[in-house]
Amino acid sequence: MSRTDVTFDSAGISLAGHLYLPDGPSDGPHPAVVVGHPGTSVKEQTAGLYAQRLAERGFVALAFDAAYQGESGGLPRGLEDPAQRVEDLKAAVSLLTTRSEVDAERIGALGICASGGYVLPATASDHRIKAVGTVSAVDIARQFRLGADGTQDPAVFQTLLDAAAQARTAEARGEEPPVLTLFPDTAEQTRALGGEHAVEGFDYYRTPRAQHPRAASSFTWSSVDRMATFDAFAAVPLIGPRPLLMLVGTRAVTSWMSVEAFQRATGPKQLRWIEGASHVDLYDKKQYVDPAVESLADFFSEHLGQAA
């Protein structure tokens, strides 16, 4: 397995990616998978891990930084724009179609966490994607509106929209707008704001376990009102008859979102539970990533085939 740095355009924004190429006697063409990262993540974290593991199984795999984040372009930094994130995934597919190592008729997509939501409308509207998988899938808009476990008081999101409106006004007046801090300085502060699910994220993003200097530490407040009306699951019925695999940890408080998306799917579909795993456990913990990769590799091999 080898890695090549690549750049490609997404609606006028230059994106940075890592293209993982399998070893073996054949130079191609190979089946390929686009791998999207969680909302605050970068390609060097869990998306890169899954891409590398898929390349070891014979797939070309592309992990990349979303627009406005990581090494990719776009201003303001830290903007989470659902429409752009969907476009980024399609742009990644476009890049793969130009690579001699890739069979353009055998491209799949994998989304992790927030990208597990974004990859669904991307697949629904882009017939070049022949099979789609998700790990710990989240519709980030639902998470902001309803909370990670779906029980958040609706007044919380209304308060966030108030703050987003005030930030837009401040920017219009030439003032420096505030940002939405994603993780406070300590695990205790994080727990007070978001409970154990938030602490899981803190442990991944803010400790030596997986922290990376380019991972997003904040969102712009305009991200909130962009997410307000987004629905990652609305177009799921359009994915059929193409196959869908959704992997979920049995301890994930976000699992209700994968279940909701799965219920909307009309084509061949599988919902597989990874025993004992929480949402974030599936990012990097070997005892959970191993069975997830095994399921994904089998799924993509069945529906995309092996290298020529």
LOZAGU-597338 format. One record per residue (C-alpha): residue in three letters; x, y, z. Coordinates in steps of 0.1 Angstrom, whole numbers, padded with zeros to 4 digits, always signed. Layout:
% residues N
ALAXYZ
...
This chain:
% residues 308
MET+0000+0000+0000
SER+0013+0035-0009
ARG+0000+0070-0005
THR+0000+0099-0029
ASP-0009+0135-0021
VAL-0036+0149-0045
THR-0055+0181-0050
PHE-0088+0186-0068
ASP-0115+0213-0073
SER-0148+0214-0056
ALA-0171+0242-0068
GLY-0141+0265-0071
ILE-0124+0254-0038
SER-0091+0234-0039
LEU-0093+0203-0018
ALA-0064+0183-0004
GLY-0065+0146-0003
HIS-0045+0114+0003
LEU-0049+0087-0023
TYR-0041+0053-0010
LEU-0031+0027-0037
PRO-0030-0011-0031
ASP+0000-0032-0035
GLY-0001-0062-0058
PRO+0007-0076-0092
SER-0019-0054-0110
ASP-0016-0017-0116
GLY-0053-0015-0122
PRO-0079-0007-0129
HIS-0091-0011-0093
PRO-0124-0006-0076
ALA-0122+0026-0056
VAL-0138+0042-0025
VAL-0142+0078-0015
VAL-0139+0082+0023
GLY-0154+0112+0041
HIS-0143+0124+0075
PRO-0164+0134+0105
GLY-0175+0170+0109
THR-0145+0183+0128
SER-0120+0159+0116
VAL-0092+0158+0090
LYS-0080+0132+0065
GLU-0051+0122+0088
GLN-0075+0108+0114
THR-0103+0082+0111
ALA-0110+0087+0074
GLY-0073+0080+0066
LEU-0073+0050+0088
TYR-0103+0034+0070
ALA-0089+0044+0036
GLN-0056+0028+0044
ARG-0073-0004+0056
LEU-0094-0006+0025
ALA-0063-0001+0003
GLU-0047-0030+0021
ARG-0078-0050+0009
GLY-0072-0041-0028
PHE-0092-0009-0032
VAL-0080+0025-0043
ALA-0092+0048-0014
LEU-0093+0086-0012
ALA-0095+0104+0021
PHE-0096+0142+0018
ASP-0102+0174+0039
ALA-0136+0190+0034
ALA-0137+0226+0021
TYR-0129+0253+0048
GLN-0111+0227+0069
GLY-0077+0210+0072
GLU-0053+0216+0043
SER-0082+0224+0019
GLY-0090+0259+0008
GLY-0121+0280+0014
LEU-0129+0310+0036
PRO-0140+0315+0063
ARG-0121+0287+0081
GLY-0142+0264+0101
LEU-0173+0268+0080
GLU-0195+0236+0080
ASP-0217+0240+0049
PRO-0238+0208+0043
ALA-0243+0217+0006
GLN-0206+0221+0001
ARG-0198+0189+0020
VAL-0221+0170-0004
GLU-0204+0187-0034
ASP-0170+0178-0020
LEU-0179+0141-0020
LYS-0190+0143-0056
ALA-0158+0162-0065
ALA-0138+0134-0049
VAL-0156+0109-0072
SER-0147+0131-0102
LEU-0111+0129-0093
LEU-0112+0091-0091
THR-0127+0089-0125
THR-0096+0106-0139
ARG-0071+0082-0123
SER-0057+0054-0145
GLU-0055+0032-0114
VAL-0093+0034-0110
ASP-0121+0017-0128
ALA-0146+0046-0131
GLU-0175+0021-0133
ARG-0166+0007-0099
ILE-0166+0035-0074
GLY-0181+0034-0039
ALA-0184+0059-0011
LEU-0179+0056+0027
GLY-0190+0082+0052
ILE-0180+0083+0089
CYS-0200+0103+0114
ALA-0212+0135+0097
SER-0199+0122+0064
GLY-0221+0092+0070
GLY-0250+0117+0066
TYR-0235+0137+0038
VAL-0226+0106+0017
LEU-0263+0096+0015
PRO-0276+0126-0005
ALA-0243+0125-0025
THR-0250+0090-0035
ALA-0287+0096-0041
SER-0279+0123-0066
ASP-0247+0109-0082
HIS-0251+0077-0101
ARG-0214+0072-0105
ILE-0214+0060-0069
LYS-0223+0023-0072
ALA-0224+0013-0035
VAL-0224+0033-0002
GLY-0213+0025+0033
THR-0215+0044+0066
VAL-0198+0041+0100
SER-0215+0058+0130
ALA-0236+0078+0106
VAL-0249+0111+0118
ASP-0270+0138+0101
ILE-0251+0167+0117
ALA-0282+0190+0112
ARG-0303+0165+0132
GLN-0277+0164+0159
PHE-0276+0202+0163
ARG-0314+0204+0162
LEU-0323+0174+0184
GLY-0291+0164+0202
ALA-0268+0134+0198
ASP-0294+0112+0215
GLY-0324+0128+0199
THR-0339+0142+0232
GLN-0326+0178+0232
ASP-0351+0205+0241
PRO-0359+0223+0208
ALA-0353+0256+0226
VAL-0316+0249+0226
PHE-0314+0250+0188
GLN-0335+0282+0188
THR-0309+0298+0211
LEU-0281+0287+0187
LEU-0300+0303+0158
ASP-0302+0335+0178
ALA-0265+0335+0182
ALA-0259+0327+0145
ALA-0281+0357+0135
GLN-0262+0380+0159
ALA-0229+0368+0144
ARG-0241+0376+0109
THR-0251+0411+0120
ALA-0218+0417+0136
GLU-0199+0406+0105
ALA-0221+0429+0083
ARG-0211+0458+0106
GLY-0174+0451+0100
GLU-0169+0435+0134
GLU-0151+0403+0140
PRO-0178+0376+0145
PRO-0175+0352+0173
VAL-0170+0315+0167
LEU-0188+0284+0180
THR-0162+0266+0202
LEU-0166+0228+0197
PHE-0147+0215+0227
PRO-0139+0235+0259
ASP-0105+0232+0275
THR-0112+0203+0298
ALA-0131+0170+0297
GLU-0151+0182+0327
GLN-0163+0214+0309
THR-0171+0193+0279
ARG-0192+0169+0300
ALA-0212+0198+0314
LEU-0220+0210+0279
GLY-0227+0178+0261
GLY-0226+0147+0284
GLU-0207+0115+0278
HIS-0209+0116+0240
ALA-0192+0150+0240
VAL-0165+0136+0263
GLU-0159+0108+0239
GLY-0152+0134+0212
PHE-0130+0153+0235
ASP-0109+0122+0242
TYR-0104+0116+0205
TYR-0098+0151+0193
ARG-0082+0168+0222
THR-0058+0142+0236
PRO-0027+0124+0223
ARG-0051+0095+0212
ALA-0058+0112+0179
GLN-0054+0150+0182
HIS-0042+0168+0150
PRO-0033+0205+0147
ARG-0055+0209+0116
ALA-0087+0194+0131
ALA-0114+0220+0135
SER-0115+0235+0170
SER-0145+0257+0162
PHE-0173+0263+0136
THR-0183+0296+0123
TRP-0218+0306+0136
SER-0230+0308+0101
SER-0226+0270+0100
VAL-0255+0267+0124
ASP-0281+0284+0102
ARG-0268+0266+0071
MET-0275+0233+0089
ALA-0310+0245+0102
THR-0330+0232+0072
PHE-0306+0205+0059
ASP-0319+0169+0059
ALA-0293+0143+0051
PHE-0319+0115+0050
ALA-0346+0130+0027
ALA-0331+0116-0005
VAL-0322+0082+0009
PRO-0350+0065-0012
LEU-0332+0076-0043
ILE-0302+0055-0035
GLY-0320+0023-0044
PRO-0315+0000-0063
ARG-0278+0006-0053
PRO-0268-0012-0021
LEU-0263+0004+0013
LEU-0244-0009+0044
MET-0247+0009+0077
LEU-0224+0000+0106
VAL-0234+0011+0141
GLY-0220+0005+0176
THR-0244-0011+0200
ARG-0235+0015+0226
ALA-0237+0045+0202
VAL-0261+0072+0215
THR-0264+0083+0179
SER-0275+0049+0166
TRP-0311+0062+0162
MET-0300+0082+0132
SER-0286+0052+0113
VAL-0318+0033+0121
GLU-0339+0062+0107
ALA-0319+0064+0075
PHE-0319+0027+0071
GLN-0357+0025+0074
ARG-0360+0050+0045
ALA-0337+0030+0021
THR-0356+0012-0007
GLY-0329-0009-0023
PRO-0306-0037-0010
LYS-0296-0027+0025
GLN-0278-0040+0056
LEU-0277-0026+0091
ARG-0249-0042+0111
TRP-0242-0037+0148
ILE-0207-0037+0161
GLU-0210-0053+0196
GLY-0198-0031+0225
ALA-0188-0001+0204
SER-0197+0034+0211
HIS-0200+0061+0184
VAL-0163+0072+0187
ASP-0150+0037+0194
LEU-0155+0030+0157
TYR-0131+0058+0148
ASP-0099+0041+0158
LYS-0102+0013+0184
LYS-0088-0019+0168
GLN-0113-0043+0184
TYR-0141-0024+0167
VAL-0124-0011+0135
ASP-0113-0046+0125
PRO-0148-0061+0122
ALA-0161-0028+0106
VAL-0134-0030+0079
GLU-0141-0067+0074
SER-0177-0059+0068
LEU-0169-0029+0045
ALA-0143-0048+0025
ASP-0168-0077+0019
PHE-0195-0053+0010
PHE-0175-0033-0015
SER-0159-0065-0029
GLU-0194-0079-0035
HIS-0208-0048-0052
LEU-0177-0033-0068
GLY-0156-0064-0074
GLN-0119-0070-0070
ALA-0089-0055-0089
ALA-0085-0066-0125
